[in-house]
Amino acid sequence: MTPWLIGLTGCMLAVGFAVFPLLFDRLRPVARGILDGVVPPTGISWGMAALLLAGVAASLLAKGYWRATVLCVMMSGVILVAVWAAAPRAYAILQAPLREFADDARGMLRPGDPVVLYGLNAPSVVFYADRPVKSIGRDAPGELEAMLRALSDSGGQAVVITRTSLTPRLNTIQGLVLRTSRGGYTLYVASR
């Protein structure tokens, strides 16, 4: 491998990791509430940047086949940090609230009653809830109201999981009660 290409690639990746915490607040509006209350992962990002820079420097100083060996060790270290530190943190931000809401829904609903995802594409809820899951687009609040009315008429119940940014639309639906909100997601219960 060409040393300048190793140095350029490693340095660009390190700069990306180093500036990520600084750009984190600019990503919040794009995330539609999911990053609200989340502290930027400064330690993990800067640690990965330092690991990359140290690995690139060591590989540039190495000669012959040692260069490839040092690069492999450095990339293995980056992958291990990503698996042990970054991935669990990302899971906690993106999936933990959905899993908790699905667990709550499973406890509240009978086996045939649905969990409704309103304006939310979250296939993991199907697995977590172990209940039928109905997905309704964010532009179809009338469909949600009709479904809730039909369930109420038949003696059924539903739980609605949505993005927190969509709560103003759902707060106007009669019989829908806000239960909890966390991590950019909100859980509603359809009362009978």
N, C-alpha and C positions, 0 to 999 in steps of 0.2 A: 504494500500500500504506500501511496505517496504521503510523506509526512505532512505537507501543507494541507492536504485534504482531511487527514485525521485531526489536525489542529483546528481547522475551520469548522468542521462538523461538530466536534466536541465543544468548542467555545460557543457556537450558536445554540446548541442544546442547553449548555450551562446558563447562557444569558436568558433563554426562554424560561428555565426553572427559576432563575433569580428574580425576574420581573413579574412572574405570575402573581405573587402576593400583592404587588403594587397595582396590578390591573384587576384584582379580585372585586373591588367595589364597583368597578365599571361593568362587571359581568352580572351583578345583582339584578338590574332591571330586565335583562335578557332572560334570566332564569325564572321569571314570573313567580317570585316568592319562595322558591325552594332554598335559596341561599340566605333568606332573612334570619338574622341571629347567628349565622355561622361565622366563626372567626377564621380569617385567612390562614391557610396552612403554611405559615412562614418558615417554621423550623424544618419541615419536611422538604419544602421547595429549595431552601438555601442549602440544606444538607445534601440534596441530590446534585445541586449545582457545584458544590465543593467537591463531591465525589467525582463528578465528571471532569472538573478542571484538574484535580490531582491525578486522575487516570490518564488524561491526555498528556499532561506534563511528563508523567513517568513513561508513557509509551513513546513519546518523542525523544526521550533520553536513552531509551533502550535500543539495542542494535540487533539486527538479524531477526531470527525467529522469536526472540524475547519480546519484540514489539507486539506481535500478534498475541502472545501469551498475556502480556500486561493488558491489552485491550479486552481480551476475553474475561479476565478477572474483574476489570473495571465495569464492563457491561453486566456481568453476573451480579456484582454488587448493586448496581442501579436497579436491576430486575428484582433482587431480594428486598431492597428498600421499598420498591413499588408494591410488592406483594404483601409485605409484613406491615408497612406503615400507611401507604397511600390508599391501597384498595379498601381496607377496613374503614378508613375515614370517609371515602367516597360512598361506600355502602351505607354508612350511618346517616349521611346527608340525604341520599337519594331514595333508599329503600326502607329504612327503619320506620319512618312514620307510616308508610303504606302497610307494612307488615303488622304494626300495632293496630292500625285501624281495621285491617282484615281480621285479625284475631278478635277484636272487640265485636265486629259484625258476626262472626261465627258464634260468639257467646250470646248475642241478642236475638238471632234469627233461628227460625225452624229450618230444617234441612231443605225445604223447597222454596223458601223465601229468597229473593234475589239481593245481591249487592249491586248497586247501580254506580257506574263510573260516569260522571257527568263532565264532559269536556276534558277528559283525561284518558290518555292511552297508557295504561299500566297493566300489561298482561300478567305480571307477577301476582296481582291480586287474585286471579283465578286460582292459582296454586295455594296461596296463603289462606284464602277465605273458605275453601272447601264448600262453597255454595254456588248456585248459578250466578253468573255475572252478566249484567246487561250494560252495554256501553251506549251512551247517548251523546251526540255531538253538542258542543257548546251553543250552537245556533238553534237548538230544538228544545227550549224550555217547555213548550206546549206538549211535546211528546212525554216529557218527564211528568208533568202534571197529570196527563191522561193515564199514564201507567200507575202512578201513585193512587189516583182515584179508583182505578180498577182493582188494585190490590186491597185497598181499604174496604171496598164493597164486598170482596170475597173473604174478608177476615184475615188477609195476609199482611205482612209488614215488610218494609224495605229499609236498607241503610244506603245512604248516598255518600260517595267519596268524590271530592272535587278539588280543584285548585283553589286556594284562598282568594285569588284574584277574581274568581267567579261568584263569590258569596253574595254580592249585592243582587244578583239575579235570583238566587235561591232563597234569600231572606224574604222575598215577597210571596213565596208559594205557601198557601195555607196548609197546615198540617205537617210542615217540615220544620223540625226543631234542630238547631245547631247544638251539637254535643261537645265537640272539641276541635281545636285547630293547632297544628304543629308542623313545622318544617315546610311551609308552603302548601300544605294540604288541609282540608277541612272535612269533618265527618258530621253528617246529618242523620237523624232518625226520623222516619215517617211515622208519626203517631196515628193511631186508629181513631 
